[in-house]
Structures are given as structure tokens and as C-alpha cells.
Amino acid sequence: MTGQPKKLVVLGAGTGGTLAANRIRKRFAESEVTIDVVDRDNRHIYQPGLLFIPFGLADPDEIVRPRDRQLRRGINYHLSGIESVDIDRQRVLLDNGSTLAYDVLLVATGAVLQPEETEGLAGPGRLDDVFTFYDLEGATALAERLESFDSGRLVINVVDMPIKCPVAPIEFAFLADWYFTENGVREDVTITYVTPLDGAFTKPTSSATLSSLLDEKNIELVTEFNTGEVDGVGRKLIGYDEREIPFDLAVVIPLHGGAPYVHNSPGLGDELGFVPTDKATLQSLVKPNIFVLGDAADLPASKAGSVAHFEGEVLVANIESFLAGEPLEATFDGHANCFIETGFSKALLIDFNYETEPLPGHYPGPLGLPLLKESKLNHLGKLMFQWFYWHGLLPGRDIPGIGAAMPTAGKDTGELVSAGTNREGTQ
Ligand SMILES: Cc1cc2nc3c(=O)[nH]c(=O)nc-3n(C[C@H](O)[C@H](O)[C@H](O)COP(=O)(O)OP(=O)(O)OC[C@H]3O[C@@H](n4cnc5c(N)ncnc54)[C@H](O)[C@@H]3O)c2cc1C
């Protein structure tokens, strides 16, 4: 590339923004591309670790690291909230009053929790009998509450989709079964999993596997429940259809939306605050010089760190083509994978993409980890993943044998099924 360096601005230094900025820094010299990354705080949370905190299996300090330290040399870090983006004038206005001009913008501001959107959820009872483990404050407070909870009704509720890591609430139910068993009080606690979906999960094959595991563990499944109100004083969930579910302790996953600045940025987002994005190229549908990765996109893929990881490779190739004025040829297939903790030191693993359901077999090839089957190896994989996150995924390293595209080797393609989508088209 010749002439002035191109200006890349990355909004958000979470999983996607960090790994993409690092990959782009590796790919281009500073004389070719300058990189400015913005985030409102300097605490990068390893979000999969939030699941373990309520059960005393992780310490809050272990899952938080400074954001700026995860970025390669030659990346400018701006510690500020984002106020708005002017997509026509190619500028980002920051809360600290400064402005960043860009040639290419990468939106990676994830999804935010919106408890205030559900009646009662942010009101009385919050952090007494009503919790979430989807943020550090909630997960930490819940750990304390669980220590003294030895009998009664535990209800786990997903208000609506899309949510980050759609399997995490089911993992919470499985770990709760393990936790109360370990503490010798399982017979005194009922566990109920309440979901707006018509099954335990969005995809028929894994939904069937997860439903039978819930059943085996004596966890009641309530489906098609659309939460209208969380009454933290009367301790009950009230559905829009007037069904009521009483609880002594509720763990609720609030509605999710895009970052609020998206609504202040005319033309950038949809009504939920997510950015319309081409599901293959990761170029936004709002402007050709805006790209999107991770939870901020409106894609029909899981909102998961694994997705942001697989998207990274495709995104960098397409930003490179865009800067060179060439067609965007790299395509993302919707590849996602998730370890699903099932308690008692076991976990399942699922691997899928836009088109293909989770299949049995092994990942990433015939000698790999078992798919759709509980195993101790998968549990170890889940635990080891944190190391890989800080040292492989965030720095933007390529991992031999693990590519962006969903592998078919090792999978039982005899059971190949087309992926289902939930009623919002979000997997
Ligand atoms: C409990 C839980 C368990 C999970 N488990 C898994 C798992 O096992 N496997 C998996 O793959 N995924 C898991 N995930 C999901 C995964 O963490 C996210 O999908 C992933 O972090 C998305 O990356 P992202 O970059 O899109 O968003 P994030 O990592 O959330 O980053 C977004 C960044 O944008 C910043 N930002 C937002 N708005 C503004 C603003 N106005 N100004 C400045 N900065 C702003 C935020 O501070 C944040 O740093 C889990 C999530 C949760 C909550």
C-alpha cells in the first residue's frame, strides 16, 4: 500500500475487537494502517468464566485482565465511552469529547443486558432473591446467595432470545444440580428451567439431547414461557399468557440489545441496536467501509466468543481486500462451537454452522473431542479454554487444525440435518 496510512477505528475491546485489532496489526505495518481501539473501561472479563463464579469454581479476580494489555504494540487504546457514529462523515464521537475520523470502522461493541426492559426485573428483590450470572456483579452476589440456599424452588429463566451463549443458562441448571448434590441438599431443592423456546435449545438434535439430560437430572423444563414480569416481592414469574411460576430464588437472563450509542447513530443499527451485516463477508449493510463482528452483528449465528474467533480470520481477509479495492472473497459459514458443562466434571461439545445442525462424531477431526456426548475430556477442554483465550484467541494466533470453516471430517454426516432457527431467526 502506498500513500498516507489508512485509519482503522475499532469500537469495543472485548473478545471480537481485541482479536481483530491484533490480527490486523500483525497483517499490516503501522505505515499502512493505523489502529485506534475504543472501550469504556479497562477490565476485560473472560465471560465464559461467569458461569463458574456462583458455584465457587472460579474467582472474580481470575477472569478479569486489563484490556489495554491484551492489545499488540502499535495499537492506540482510547479509554472512553462511545457517544455516536456519523456514518456519512466517517467520524466517531467519544464521551470524553474527542472525535476519531476513520477510513474503515469495525463495530465490535457486543450486546448489552437490558433488565430494565422487563417489568420488575431491575426492581425490588434484585440481588436478594432475583439474580443474573451474566455480569460480574450478579455472578459474585449469586455465589454468596447460593451458599446459604439449602431448600426451596430455584428457577432459571431466559426472558427472550437472542442472548449471549444460548447454552449458558442450561449449563447453570446442570451445575446447580451438581452443586446441591455435593452439598447434600439436592432432595430439598427443585430446579426449573423456564425458556421462551419450544424445547431446551434452538436446534432440534441438541435440544433432544439436552432435554433428556434435564430429565435425567430431575430438572423440570417449562417451554414457550414469555416472561412479562418478574415479581421479586411476591417471588413469581408472570408470563404474558398469565401463567405464574413461583420461586424462592430466580436466576434470570435479561433481554439483550445492541450498545445504546447505536441508537444515537443514524442509519447504523436496527431497532434492537444490532448492526445489519452480510452474513458471509461481515461487511455491514449500512456502509461498505463499516465491518462488524461478534455479538454486535444481526447475524443468524450464535452470540458466542467462538463465533467472534472464527469470524476474525474472514474479517481480516475482507478488510484487506477492501483496502486494496478488490472484491470481498472470504466467506464466513456461521461456524460456532460450545462446550456445555453438564456437572460432575463432564461436558458435551457441539459444533455447527448456519446450514448444519450439531452432529455426533469428533471435533476437529476423527481423533478429536467427542461431539454431542458427555465426557470428562470435554470438561477438561472447557477448563483449558481460558488459557487458550488469553494466549491464543485474543492475540490473534492461528491454531493448527482449527480453521474458521466448520469441519466435516470426523462427523457422522449420515445424520446431516439442516440447521433450525428459532422464531427470531437467531440460532
Ligand atoms: C455467562 C456467559 C457465558 C458465556 N460462555 C461462553 C462460552 O462458553 N463460549 C463462547 O464461545 N461464548 C461464551 N459467551 C459469549 C461470549 O463471551 C461473547 O459472545 C463474546 O464475548 C462476544 O464478543 P464481542 O466482542 O462481540 O463482545 P464483548 O466481548 O462483550 O465486547 C464488547 C465490548 O464493547 C464495549 N462497549 C460496548 N458499548 C460501548 C460504548 N458505548 N462505549 C465504549 N465501549 C463499549 C464493552 O465494554 C465491551 O468491552 C458467554 C457469555 C456469557 C455472558
The ligand as an SDF file (V2000), in Angstrom:
LIG
                    3D

 53 58  0  0  0  0  0  0  0  0999 V2000
  -22.2460  -16.0680   31.2130 C   0  0  0  0  0  0  0  0  0  0  0  0
  -21.6460  -16.1480   29.8410 C   0  0  0  0  0  0  0  0  0  0  0  0
  -21.0450  -17.3050   29.4220 C   0  0  0  0  0  0  0  0  0  0  0  0
  -20.5040  -17.3800   28.1380 C   0  0  0  0  0  0  0  0  0  0  0  0
  -19.9060  -18.5580   27.7590 N   0  0  0  0  0  0  0  0  0  0  0  0
  -19.4020  -18.6620   26.5110 C   0  0  0  0  0  0  0  0  0  0  0  0
  -18.7800  -19.8700   26.0960 C   0  0  0  0  0  0  0  0  0  0  0  0
  -18.6610  -20.8260   26.8600 O   0  0  0  0  0  0  0  0  0  0  0  0
  -18.3130  -19.9390   24.8250 N   0  0  0  0  0  0  0  0  0  0  0  0
  -18.4090  -18.8850   23.9690 C   0  0  0  0  0  0  0  0  0  0  0  0
  -17.9560  -19.0000   22.8170 O   0  0  0  0  0  0  0  0  0  0  0  0
  -19.0010  -17.7290   24.3350 N   0  0  0  0  0  0  0  0  0  0  0  0
  -19.4840  -17.5790   25.5830 C   0  0  0  0  0  0  0  0  0  0  0  0
  -20.0660  -16.4100   25.9720 N   0  0  0  0  0  0  0  0  0  0  0  0
  -20.3010  -15.3450   24.9850 C   0  0  0  0  0  0  0  0  0  0  0  0
  -19.0700  -14.5130   24.7000 C   0  0  0  0  0  0  0  0  0  0  0  0
  -18.4790  -14.0410   25.8820 O   0  0  0  0  0  0  0  0  0  0  0  0
  -19.4660  -13.3410   23.8140 C   0  0  0  0  0  0  0  0  0  0  0  0
  -20.2260  -13.8230   22.7410 O   0  0  0  0  0  0  0  0  0  0  0  0
  -18.2440  -12.6480   23.2650 C   0  0  0  0  0  0  0  0  0  0  0  0
  -17.5520  -12.0250   24.3090 O   0  0  0  0  0  0  0  0  0  0  0  0
  -18.6580  -11.6320   22.1960 C   0  0  0  0  0  0  0  0  0  0  0  0
  -17.5790  -10.8300   21.8430 O   0  0  0  0  0  0  0  0  0  0  0  0
  -17.8460   -9.3290   21.3720 P   0  0  0  0  0  0  0  0  0  0  0  0
  -16.5050   -8.7620   21.0860 O   0  0  0  0  0  0  0  0  0  0  0  0
  -18.8710   -9.2980   20.3350 O   0  0  0  0  0  0  0  0  0  0  0  0
  -18.4750   -8.6050   22.6560 O   0  0  0  0  0  0  0  0  0  0  0  0
  -17.8010   -8.3220   24.0630 P   0  0  0  0  0  0  0  0  0  0  0  0
  -16.6900   -9.2680   24.3300 O   0  0  0  0  0  0  0  0  0  0  0  0
  -18.9070   -8.2800   25.0430 O   0  0  0  0  0  0  0  0  0  0  0  0
  -17.1550   -6.8800   23.8940 O   0  0  0  0  0  0  0  0  0  0  0  0
  -17.9080   -5.7180   23.6420 C   0  0  0  0  0  0  0  0  0  0  0  0
  -17.1000   -4.5250   24.1430 C   0  0  0  0  0  0  0  0  0  0  0  0
  -17.7070   -3.3080   23.7240 O   0  0  0  0  0  0  0  0  0  0  0  0
  -17.5870   -2.3570   24.7750 C   0  0  0  0  0  0  0  0  0  0  0  0
  -18.6350   -1.3300   24.6130 N   0  0  0  0  0  0  0  0  0  0  0  0
  -19.9640   -1.5290   24.4720 C   0  0  0  0  0  0  0  0  0  0  0  0
  -20.5950   -0.3390   24.3590 N   0  0  0  0  0  0  0  0  0  0  0  0
  -19.6510    0.6130   24.4520 C   0  0  0  0  0  0  0  0  0  0  0  0
  -19.6770    2.0300   24.4200 C   0  0  0  0  0  0  0  0  0  0  0  0
  -20.8000    2.7350   24.2700 N   0  0  0  0  0  0  0  0  0  0  0  0
  -18.5170    2.7000   24.5490 N   0  0  0  0  0  0  0  0  0  0  0  0
  -17.3490    2.0330   24.6860 C   0  0  0  0  0  0  0  0  0  0  0  0
  -17.2580    0.6820   24.7150 N   0  0  0  0  0  0  0  0  0  0  0  0
  -18.3880   -0.0170   24.6150 C   0  0  0  0  0  0  0  0  0  0  0  0
  -17.7790   -3.2010   26.0390 C   0  0  0  0  0  0  0  0  0  0  0  0
  -17.2190   -2.5540   27.1770 O   0  0  0  0  0  0  0  0  0  0  0  0
  -17.0450   -4.4890   25.6740 C   0  0  0  0  0  0  0  0  0  0  0  0
  -15.7120   -4.4960   26.0850 O   0  0  0  0  0  0  0  0  0  0  0  0
  -20.5830  -16.2690   27.2700 C   0  0  0  0  0  0  0  0  0  0  0  0
  -21.1650  -15.0830   27.7090 C   0  0  0  0  0  0  0  0  0  0  0  0
  -21.6930  -15.0110   28.9800 C   0  0  0  0  0  0  0  0  0  0  0  0
  -22.3340  -13.7120   29.4420 C   0  0  0  0  0  0  0  0  0  0  0  0
  1  2  1  0
  2  3  1  0
  2 52  2  0
  3  4  2  0
  4  5  1  0
  4 50  1  0
  5  6  2  0
  6  7  1  0
  6 13  1  0
  7  8  2  0
  7  9  1  0
  9 10  1  0
 10 11  2  0
 10 12  1  0
 12 13  2  0
 13 14  1  0
 14 15  1  0
 14 50  1  0
 15 16  1  0
 16 17  1  0
 16 18  1  0
 18 19  1  0
 18 20  1  0
 20 21  1  0
 20 22  1  0
 22 23  1  0
 23 24  1  0
 24 25  2  0
 24 26  1  0
 24 27  1  0
 27 28  1  0
 28 29  2  0
 28 30  1  0
 28 31  1  0
 31 32  1  0
 32 33  1  0
 33 34  1  0
 33 48  1  0
 34 35  1  0
 35 36  1  0
 35 46  1  0
 36 37  1  0
 36 45  1  0
 37 38  2  0
 38 39  1  0
 39 40  1  0
 39 45  2  0
 40 41  1  0
 40 42  2  0
 42 43  1  0
 43 44  2  0
 44 45  1  0
 46 47  1  0
 46 48  1  0
 48 49  1  0
 50 51  2  0
 51 52  1  0
 52 53  1  0
M  END
$$$$
